[in-house]
């Protein structure tokens, strides 16, 4: 997006909001007042925020690292509090799928606030190579699933140039 379009967008926003839209947006006192009004709206606002947060977490749970080397690829999948028996791993072409269920550690207690994810999850990870499922190894250790496979680099024949 070029700067001219950004300036136009800012002018449109200012016209729609009225007053000093951008000044108010970055004004600390105005932001605090806005936050206090949001908190005063009651439990329905909190439920919406909680549902929104849960939807966001569900898309990124579990968190992963994808490490690529010349000779191997390693995927580290964090599954805190999830039992190995509740995890399933699959491969289709170059898509690695991890799915399972994160159970509450205290199911008999009511959750009043939580930042942890509970429930069913599924995440698909695009691998940099298409591989054979028999080439993959997976190990579950301390809530971390480590998936690795050797990288096959095919060296073509050298063609002489005349």
C-alpha positions as CSV (number, residue, x, y, z in Angstrom):
1,X,0.0,0.0,0.0
2,X,1.5,3.4,-0.9
3,X,1.6,6.4,1.3
4,X,-0.9,8.4,-0.7
5,X,-3.6,5.7,-0.2
6,X,-2.7,5.6,3.6
7,X,-3.2,9.3,3.8
8,X,-6.6,9.0,2.0
9,X,-7.7,6.3,4.3
10,X,-6.7,8.4,7.3
11,X,-8.7,11.3,6.0
12,X,-11.8,9.1,5.4
13,X,-11.5,7.7,9.0
14,X,-11.1,11.2,10.4
15,X,-14.2,12.4,8.5
16,X,-16.3,9.4,9.7
17,X,-15.2,9.7,13.3
18,X,-15.3,13.5,13.5
19,X,-13.0,15.5,15.6
20,X,-9.4,14.6,16.0
21,X,-9.6,10.8,15.3
22,X,-5.9,10.1,15.2
23,X,-5.1,12.3,18.1
24,X,-7.8,10.6,20.2
25,X,-6.6,7.2,19.1
26,X,-3.1,7.7,20.4
27,X,-4.2,9.8,23.5
28,X,-3.5,7.7,26.7
29,X,-6.4,9.3,28.7
30,X,-8.9,8.7,25.9
31,X,-7.7,5.0,25.6
32,X,-8.1,4.5,29.4
33,X,-11.6,6.0,29.3
34,X,-12.5,3.7,26.4
35,X,-11.1,0.6,28.2
36,X,-13.1,1.5,31.4
37,X,-16.3,1.8,29.3
38,X,-15.7,-1.6,27.8
39,X,-15.1,-3.2,31.2
40,X,-18.3,-1.6,32.5
41,X,-20.5,-3.2,29.8
42,X,-20.8,-6.3,31.9
43,X,-20.3,-10.0,31.5
44,X,-21.5,-10.2,27.9
45,X,-18.5,-8.2,26.8
46,X,-16.2,-10.5,28.7
47,X,-17.8,-13.6,27.2
48,X,-17.3,-12.2,23.7
49,X,-13.7,-11.5,24.5
50,X,-13.2,-15.0,25.9
51,X,-14.9,-16.6,22.9
52,X,-12.7,-14.4,20.6
53,X,-9.6,-15.4,22.4
54,X,-10.5,-19.1,22.4
55,X,-11.1,-19.0,18.6
56,X,-7.7,-17.3,18.2
57,X,-5.9,-19.8,20.4
58,X,-7.6,-22.8,18.7
59,X,-6.1,-21.7,15.3
60,X,-2.6,-21.6,16.8
61,X,-2.7,-24.5,19.2
62,X,-0.5,-26.3,19.4
63,X,2.5,-23.9,18.9
64,X,5.2,-25.2,16.6
65,X,8.7,-24.7,15.4
66,X,9.8,-25.9,12.0
67,X,13.6,-26.3,11.8
68,X,15.2,-27.0,8.4
69,X,18.8,-28.3,7.9
70,X,20.6,-29.6,4.8
71,X,20.2,-33.2,6.0
72,X,17.0,-33.2,8.1
73,X,13.8,-31.4,9.0
74,X,12.5,-31.2,12.6
75,X,9.1,-30.1,13.7
76,X,8.7,-29.3,17.4
77,X,5.1,-29.3,18.6
78,X,4.3,-28.1,22.1
79,X,1.4,-30.0,23.8
80,X,1.5,-28.9,27.4
81,X,-0.6,-31.1,29.6
82,X,-1.7,-33.3,26.7
83,X,-1.3,-37.1,27.1
84,X,0.5,-39.0,24.4
85,X,-2.6,-41.3,24.1
86,X,-4.7,-38.2,23.2
87,X,-2.5,-37.2,20.2
88,X,-2.8,-38.4,16.6
89,X,-0.3,-37.6,13.9
90,X,-0.9,-38.0,10.1
91,X,0.7,-37.2,6.8
92,X,-0.8,-36.5,3.4
93,X,1.6,-35.4,0.7
94,X,3.6,-32.6,2.5
95,X,0.9,-31.8,5.0
96,X,1.6,-33.0,8.6
97,X,-1.6,-33.0,10.7
98,X,-1.5,-33.2,14.5
99,X,-4.8,-33.6,16.3
100,X,-6.0,-34.6,19.7
101,X,-7.7,-33.5,22.9
102,X,-6.4,-31.3,25.8
103,X,-8.2,-32.3,28.9
104,X,-8.6,-30.1,32.0
105,X,-6.3,-31.0,34.8
106,X,-9.1,-30.3,37.3
107,X,-12.4,-31.2,35.6
108,X,-14.3,-31.1,38.8
109,X,-13.5,-27.4,39.4
110,X,-15.1,-24.4,37.6
111,X,-12.7,-22.4,35.5
112,X,-13.0,-18.7,36.4
113,X,-10.1,-17.5,34.3
114,X,-7.8,-19.5,31.9
115,X,-5.1,-18.8,29.4
116,X,-4.6,-22.5,28.6
117,X,-6.3,-24.3,25.8
118,X,-8.7,-27.1,26.6
119,X,-10.7,-29.2,24.1
120,X,-10.2,-30.8,20.8
121,X,-7.6,-29.4,18.5
122,X,-6.2,-30.0,15.0
123,X,-3.3,-28.2,13.3
124,X,-1.9,-28.7,9.8
125,X,1.7,-28.0,9.1
126,X,3.0,-27.6,5.6
127,X,6.4,-29.4,5.3
128,X,9.0,-28.1,2.9
129,X,9.3,-31.5,1.3
130,X,7.0,-34.3,0.1
131,X,8.1,-37.4,1.9
132,X,7.1,-41.0,2.5
133,X,5.4,-41.5,5.9
134,X,7.8,-44.4,6.7
135,X,10.7,-41.9,6.7
136,X,9.2,-39.9,9.6
137,X,10.0,-40.6,13.2
138,X,8.1,-39.0,16.1
139,X,8.9,-38.9,19.8
140,X,6.7,-37.6,22.6
141,X,8.7,-36.2,25.5
142,X,7.6,-33.9,28.4
143,X,4.6,-32.5,26.5
144,X,6.6,-31.9,23.4
145,X,6.1,-33.9,20.2
146,X,9.3,-34.0,18.1
147,X,8.8,-35.1,14.5
148,X,11.8,-35.5,12.2
149,X,12.7,-36.9,8.8
150,X,15.9,-37.0,6.8
151,X,16.1,-34.7,3.9
152,X,16.8,-36.4,0.6
153,X,18.7,-34.3,-1.8
154,X,18.9,-35.8,-5.2
155,X,21.9,-34.8,-7.1
156,X,21.3,-34.9,-10.8
157,X,23.9,-36.2,-13.2
158,X,26.3,-33.6,-14.5
159,X,25.9,-33.0,-18.2
160,X,29.0,-32.0,-20.0
161,X,28.8,-28.9,-22.1
162,X,30.6,-28.8,-25.4
